[in-house]
Amino acid sequence: MSQLVAAHDERVSVVVAMSTWGDLREALYENSTRHIAAMNALPNAPKTARFSARTEKAFADLLAGENTAETLEWARRRSPLTCVERLNDRSVPAPVYFAHTWHETLFPPNQTLEMFNTLSGPKRMALSIGDHGSPEISGLLGLPNRIWVAPHALVGRQSALGGPTSRPRTGPRSVRGWR
């Protein structure tokens, strides 16, 4: 989601995308087959999520195997790969940090790799052994976690470079050590 926001809002100066998707269409209809496991997991995490009526309809349609074209269009609009050019064309590039797993069952890592390779600005990726979100869990609980080190450092670095609390800068910014 952070990738989509950054593509449409220049005020976003850093993107952290953990256990993300690149193309929601592919994640939900992998190889033209409904990916029911992904749909069954999404509405349950978190239990307190409040989905829009349109999102609930998309989930119900996918589970029922109905309105496929309409659901694919809904998913296209929520796919970072469809707005990668906007991210690349930003007047001030936003560094992007990806964390993903090799054994991802919800959002295949090939989508994140494609997104990473298509981005022209500063970027970094951490690929880990495990399944969806497992490497990030301890960091969400505030415990030491190697996946969370880079995003915390990046946010601090961006603030010093004219990040979200400063006036916008013009021209490129460099983030040392980032591809």
N, C-alpha and C positions, 0 to 999 in steps of 0.2 A: 504494500500500500504506500509506503514511503516513497517509492520510486515514482508512483503515479502523481503524488502530491508535488514532488520536486519538479516533475515535468511541466506542471501547470502553474507553479508558484515560485518565482525567483527569490522570494524571501527565505526559502529552505536552502540552507548552506551545507548540510551534511545529510547523507542518506545511509541508513543502516537497515539492511534487508536480511532478516534471519528466517531460515526455513521458508523461503519465499517461492513464489511461482513466477515464471516468465510469461507463460501463455496459459491462462486459466482455461481456455477452450481445450487445449491438449490435456491438461490435468483432469478435467472433468469427462472428456470424451477421448481418452487415449486410444489411438488406432481405431477411431470411429466406434469405440465400445464405451458404454457408460461406465465410469469409474465410481461405482457405488460406495466403495470403502471411503473415498475422499468425501463424498456427500454425507455419509453417516457420521464421519468424524467432525466435519465442520460445524453442524448445528449444535453439537454437544460440547464444543470448546470455544469459549467458556459457557457454562450453563446459564450465566446471566446475560448473554448477548441479546441485544435487541436488534433484530434484523428488520430492514424495511419490508413493506408488503411485496415489492418487486423482487427482492432477494428471496424471500420465503417462497414466492411463486416459482422462481428459477429452481430452487431446491426441490420443490414438489414436482415440477415438470420433469426434472432430470430423473428423480426416483421413479416416476410413473412412465418414463419413456415417451413423454408427450412434448409437443411444441419445441422440437430440437433446434430448428433454425432460430427461433426467437431466443432460446436459452444460449445458443452459441453467440449471438449478437450481444446479449447481456454480458457474457464472459469476455468477449473481445474488448469491450469498453473498460474492463477491469484487468487487462493484461499489460504489464509493463513493456513487453516487446512491441506493442503497437504504438508506443510513444517514445521509443528510444531516440528517435531523431530529435525530438523536442529536448530531451536531456542533453544530447550532444550539441545542440544549437544554443544552449543557455549563454547569456553574455558573461556570466561568471560560473564556471563549471562547479558542480557540487560533487565532492568526493563521495564515492559509493563503496560501502563495505558490505560484502556478502558473507553469510555463514550458512553452510548447507551440509548435508550428509550424503555420503556415497550410497547408502542403503535406503534412501528416502522412498516411502511408499505412497505418500500423498502428492508431492510435487517433484517430479523427476529432476535429478540434478542437471540433465542435459539442457533444460530450459534456462537455468541459472548460468550455466557455462556459456550458452549462446548470448544471453544478456551481457555477461561480463565481456565477452569477445567483441560485441557490437559497440559497447560504450567507448568513447574516445577520451573521456576525462580521467582524472585520477581515480583509481579503483584498487581494491584488494579483496581477495577471497580466502576464506578459511573453509576447507573441506575436511570433514571429520567422519570417523566411523560411527555408525549409529543410525537411528531412524528419526523421523520428524521431531525436531525440537529437542531431542535428548541431550546434545552437547551444551545447550543454552540453559537448561533447567536450573542448575545450581546458581547461575548468575542472576536469574530472576528472583531467587530467594535471598540475594544479597551476599552469597558466599563467593569466595575466590573462584574465578573461572577464566581460563585462557581465551575463550571466545569473546568475552566482554572487555578484555584489555584494550584491543585495538579501537573499538568504538568510543570508549571513554577517552582515550588519548586523542583520537581524531576530533571529537567535539571540543576538547580543550584547545587543541591546535587551531581549529577553525575560529574559535572565539578570539584568539590572539591575532588572527589574520583578517578580522573584520566580519565576524560571524553574525548570528541573528540579533545580538544586542547592539551591534554597531551599525553605522550608516553603510549602505551598500557600496561596494567598490566596483570600479570598472576595470576591465583587463583580467588576464588569467592569474590564478593563484596556484602556487606550487605546494605540494605536500610531500616533503622529503620521504623517500623510500616507497612511494606509491607508484605503481605502473600507470 
